[in-house]
Amino acid sequence: MHKAEIAKLQAFLRRSFGNAGLRVVPDQSDPENAAAVNLGERRIATIVVDDEDGDRSFAFSMKLPVGREVLQEYLRRLFENDKLKIVARGRKTDSVELNSGEDFLGVISADDARLSSFTLQIAILDFDLEDDEL
């Protein structure tokens, strides 16, 4: 990933999660195609480049090691943002949406049938980053 992309991804995530402490840095194992998302000294997520269809986009993935009943509180505490909320997805019971206020951020899917751990996935399109100044 280019330095400009990393800076724009960091600005996007800080704005989306409402937390200025988020940092995006090149992933040491694959700096051309991946980045780490850190909160303080802790790595909390990864971002991978997806440019298969000719359009450059990014896949954010974050493991959530908690059960369904505490997902919202866990994310609010982690990001220090009470605007984060979990929203049901109609008939789907294995996943929920994550919103910041009324803005859709991503989908949280169950990792196991017991619903004891989840993964947050956010698709970040190139035009999502256009408003982010360096």
Buried (B, 14 or more C-beta within 10 A) or exposed (E): BEEEBBBBBBBBBBBBBBBEEBBBBBBEEEEEBBBBBBBEEEBBBBBBBBEEEEEBBBBBBBEBEBBBEEBBEBBBEBBEBEEBBBEEBEEEEBBBBBBBEEEEBBBBBBBEEEBEBBBBBBEBEEEBBEEBEE
